[in-house]
Amino acid sequence: MDHEKVNILLVDDQPAKLLAYEVILKDLGENLVIASSGREALEVLLKTEIAVILVDVCMPELDGFELAAMIREHPRFQKTAMIFISAIQVSDIDRLRGYEMGAVDYVPVPVVPEVLRAKIKVFSELYRKTRELERLNQELEDRVRARTAELESSTAKLRESEQRRSMAIAAGKMGSWDWDWINGDWMWDEGQYRIFGVSPESFEVNPANVQALLHPDDVDQLRKAIAEFNKGTRAYETEFRIVRPDGDIRWCVGTAAATADNSGRVVRVSGVTVDITERKRAEERQNLLAREVDHRAKNALALAQSIVRLTRADEVKAYVNAVEGRINALARVHTILSLSSWQGAELSKLIDEELAPYSLGDQIRLAGPEVQLVPATAQTLALALHELFTNSAKYGALSTRSGRLLIGWQVEEDHLTLTWEESGGPLVRTPKSRGFGTRSLLASVESQLGGQAQFDWRAEGLLCRLEVPLTRKTAASAAQGKFDAGTSPELQRASG
């Protein structure tokens, strides 16, 4: 598919090595920018938007570490991906130093062309997707601003219309009132009673009773309006809240006009009240939508970055397949959540989506009630299920036609218990160390959801038990948890 090319900066003081990098990366179809020194690289960065920097560690005058530190000091390049190339054996201390300077990866010499191309391709695509998300966010902000401007324009026209009238006939969400300034008598029409949530039979209209229905934080608005009319003001408008007897809070716009006698003394004040609660809620929903889209975009990017950085494989093809598999699992659960307007997802639907790539016939049996998961829990469980399915398809029961898998779940006291039971597959041995999939599964279930994950490597097949709380508190903490930033303790250890 056609896409906009990105710029890749190649920095090395040896022309022969630069030429080799150009030959290796030419097939990516990106723009390759050459710099033969650290200072030349800085000049290029100030003039050109760069997606990925490939830099030699050992260079005269300004080495790769010093160059990385200078690049990171500039606000524009604090998130630019840098890959170090080193022809010497790099110690763990050197690697830590490089990561502190902002490196995202190391490539040893001699360079394996396929590995270098794969790494550059991943970070180029990540850069391209980031720019696309920024563009979409900007378009959304522009639309929100346009809607807000339209809303403000409509409100202004409404206010102009209200100011041309001293009274309004009760209709829809409007009410009118009249206040005899001399003797204190009030008159409300039917719309005014409806807005305040009271009835003419049980509510006596007087200053004390009206003030009792005003929101405590807006009582001063009434006092200010009275003071303004006493000073000679003839028209006044304000927004305020009322608290109905049933506790419902409503937003209103009040417009008032004063009538004076021949001496200029105010004798009557008439006004119109408009219930604008729905408009206020619409504004809140728009603001929430803008923040939510921005939050989800950043979270999706953070998850993708974590997957790319933390996935390990001995071969390029295995690395690419692992990354694509995990990102596709994330994409599938996002599709399910989008169809529900991000209200949640059914557990059985998540399992069905993970089963879709496999043709397993009657090898898998599902048993459990319908369980609705909040978005944060659904995302985490989707990734966990992906790891279990992938591992089983490679090494477990699903790797052979004789294998069987039973997935059962139940809910008790706001806790979901999911059991993964394999049988009939190859002989199982307890692994000597945990792989990335197991570590990430444990980190996501335990750190992000506050649950537990237990593994029993039985000879006849893996038995895994996941216990996840479904309370609102857990869901809320997961929504803003460490996995959004890709920095849970388990994942940090995995990346080390």
C-alpha positions, -999 to 999 in steps of 0.1 A, spaced: 0 0 0 13 35 -9 24 56 20 43 88 27 80 81 30 98 89 62 134 101 67 160 78 82 192 94 93 224 73 89 253 86 110 289 71 106 323 85 99 332 57 75 318 62 39 321 24 32 298 16 62 273 43 52 272 28 17 265 -6 31 237 7 52 222 24 22 223 -9 2 207 -28 31 179 -3 37 172 7 1 144 -19 -3 124 -3 25 115 26 1 122 53 27 143 85 23 178 78 35 197 108 48 235 106 52 257 123 79 294 116 82 298 131 117 279 139 148 279 176 141 267 171 105 239 149 120 228 178 143 227 202 113 204 177 94 181 173 124 175 210 127 164 212 91 147 178 85 120 158 102 136 124 111 118 92 120 147 69 130 184 76 136 210 49 130 242 60 146 277 44 151 288 44 187 325 49 180 331 81 161 359 107 165 352 142 179 316 134 189 307 97 197 273 81 196 265 85 233 274 122 232 254 128 201 224 110 216 225 131 247 226 163 227 197 151 205 176 142 236 181 178 250 161 192 221 123 191 227 116 181 191 137 149 193 129 136 228 109 107 213 129 101 181 139 64 178 177 59 179 195 26 171 232 22 180 256 2 159 287 -11 177 316 -30 162 330 -38 196 316 -60 223 291 -40 243 289 -45 280 257 -43 301 269 -10 315 274 4 280 239 -8 271 224 8 301 243 40 293 229 39 257 193 34 269 197 63 293 209 84 264 177 75 245 186 45 225 158 20 217 180 -8 204 216 -20 196 228 -37 164 262 -55 166 287 -56 137 288 -75 114 253 -63 106 227 -89 97 208 -72 68 174 -88 76 176 -79 113 186 -43 105 158 -39 80 132 -54 103 141 -31 132 142 0 110 109 -10 94 92 -14 128 102 20 141 94 37 107 59 23 108 56 33 144 66 69 135 42 69 106 13 56 128 21 82 154 19 110 129 -14 96 116 -28 96 152 -17 131 157 -34 142 125 -66 124 135 -65 140 169 -60 174 153 -90 168 130 -111 158 160 -101 190 179 -109 211 149 -144 195 147 -149 200 184 -139 236 181 -163 240 151 -192 224 171 -184 246 201 -184 277 179 -217 267 164 -231 261 199 -219 295 211 -234 311 180 -267 294 187 -266 305 223 -259 341 213 -289 341 190 -311 326 217 -300 353 242 -307 381 216 -341 366 211 -347 365 249 -336 401 254 -362 413 229 -389 398 250 -399 406 286 -419 374 290 -422 341 274 -451 318 271 -444 284 287 -433 261 259 -409 232 259 -381 239 284 -388 276 289 -405 294 317 -415 331 324 -419 349 357 -428 384 370 -417 401 402 -435 431 416 -405 450 430 -427 472 453 -449 447 472 -428 415 465 -455 395 447 -443 369 423 -459 352 393 -447 320 377 -461 304 346 -464 266 341 -430 263 324 -413 280 353 -428 255 378 -418 226 355 -382 238 353 -379 240 391 -396 207 396 -424 220 419 -462 224 416 -483 256 421 -504 237 447 -475 229 470 -449 256 464 -453 293 475 -432 316 453 -412 340 475 -375 350 477 -368 326 505 -383 295 488 -367 304 454 -333 308 470 -337 274 487 -340 258 453 -308 275 439 -275 257 440 -256 269 471 -227 280 448 -250 301 427 -270 320 454 -247 350 450 -260 353 414 -295 363 427 -280 388 452 -259 403 424 -288 407 401 -309 425 428 -279 448 435 -275 455 397 -312 465 394 -309 488 425 -280 505 407 -301 513 377 -293 483 354 -323 475 332 -313 441 319 -294 412 333 -285 377 322 -267 348 339 -263 311 340 -272 293 373 -281 259 387 -311 248 406 -315 217 428 -350 203 425 -367 188 455 -359 153 442 -322 162 441 -319 166 403 -295 194 394 -305 215 363 -286 242 345 -305 273 334 -301 306 317 -320 334 333 -327 367 314 -344 396 333 -356 430 323 -366 458 347 -395 483 343 -391 517 360 -416 545 368 -412 581 357 -387 588 385 -365 560 374 -373 537 403 -377 500 395 -412 488 400 -413 455 382 -388 428 369 -399 403 343 -378 374 330 -374 342 311 -358 310 324 -344 284 299 -334 249 309 -300 243 292 -291 211 310 -290 190 279 -268 215 262 -244 215 292 -243 177 292 -237 177 254 -207 200 260 -194 177 287 -198 147 264 -179 165 236 -151 173 260 -151 138 274 -150 124 239 -120 145 229 -101 135 260 -111 98 256 -100 96 220 -67 112 229 -63 88 259 -71 57 238 -48 68 210 -19 73 234 -27 40 252 -28 20 220 5 36 209 21 28 243 9 -8 241 23 -12 206 56 3 217 58 -21 246 51 -51 224 77 -40 199 104 -33 224 98 -62 247 92 -90 222 122 -114 219 129 -140 192 159 -158 178 150 -152 142 136 -121 124 106 -140 110 97 -153 145 101 -117 159 78 -103 132 52 -130 137 52 -125 175 48 -87 172 21 -90 145 2 -116 166 1 -95 197 -8 -63 179 -36 -81 160 -50 -94 193 -51 -58 205 -68 -47 173 -94 -75 176 -105 -65 211 -105 -28 200 -129 -37 172 -152 -55 197 -151 -25 221 -158 0 192 -189 -20 182 -202 -15 218 -192 22 219 -166 12 244 -192 1 269 -176 -34 273 -171 -68 257 -185 -103 262 -158 -128 274 -172 -154 250 -168 -130 221 -131 -124 231 -125 -161 230 -143 -165 197 -121 -138 181 -89 -155 193 -102 -188 180 -109 -174 145 -74 -179 131 -74 -216 139 -94 -244 123 -97 -267 153 -131 -283 148 -142 -300 180 -108 -298 198 -120 -269 220 -149 -269 244 -162 -237 261 -183 -236 292 -194 -206 311 -221 -179 315 -223 -146 297 -199 -122 313 -197 -85 304 -161 -71 308 -153 -34 312 -129 -21 284 -97 -22 305 -103 -58 317 -113 -69 282 -81 -55 267 -59 -72 293 -77 -106 290 -76 -105 252 -38 -102 253 -36 -130 280 -58 -153 259 -37 -146 228 -5 -157 247 -22 -189 259 -36 -198 224 -3 -190 207 17 -212 232 -8 -240 229 -7 -239 191 31 -241 191 39 -265 219 7 -276 236 -25 -294 230 -35 -274 200 -3 -283 182 -16 -318 174 -50 -332 162 -53 -354 193 -51 -325 217 -81 -311 235 -87 -278 253 -114 -270 278 -120 -233 287 -144 -228 315 -153 -197 336 -176 -186 363 -184 -155 384 -187 -154 421 -189 -122 442 -176 -99 415 -147 -123 407 -141 -140 374 -124 -174 375 -112 -187 341 -97 -222 338 -76 -233 308 -72 -271 308 -52 -289 280 -49 -326 275 -40 -351 248 -11 -331 234 27 -336 236 43 -345 269 46 -313 290 76 -304 310 79 -275 334 99 -247 317 132 -238 333 124 -201 329 94 -179 320 92 -166 284 80 -131 275 44 -144 269 42 -159 304 58 -129 321 35 -104 302 5 -125 311 14 -125 348 22 -88 347 -11 -79 330 -34 -100 351 -17 -95 385 -3 -59 382 -30 -43 360 -62 -61 372 -52 -70 407 -59 -107 399 -39 -140 401 -25 -163 374 -15 -199 383 2 -224 361 4 -261 366 26 -278 340 11 -313 342 26 -340 320 -8 -345 303 -12 -308 295 -11 -273 309 -36 -262 336 -39 -225 340 -62 -206 363 -69 -169 360 -87 -151 388 -98 -115 380 -118 -90 401 -147 -73 382 -153 -44 406 -156 -8 395 -125 1 415 -104 -25 397 -116 -14 363 -109 23 371 -74 16 383 -67 -6 353 -79 22 329 -51 44 342 -27 17 352 9 11 343 2 -11 313 -11 20 296 24 34 298 40 0 291 60 2 324 47 -25 347 74 -40 370 72 -74 352 75 -58 318 105 -37 330 122 -68 341 114 -85 307 129 -56 288 161 -58 309 
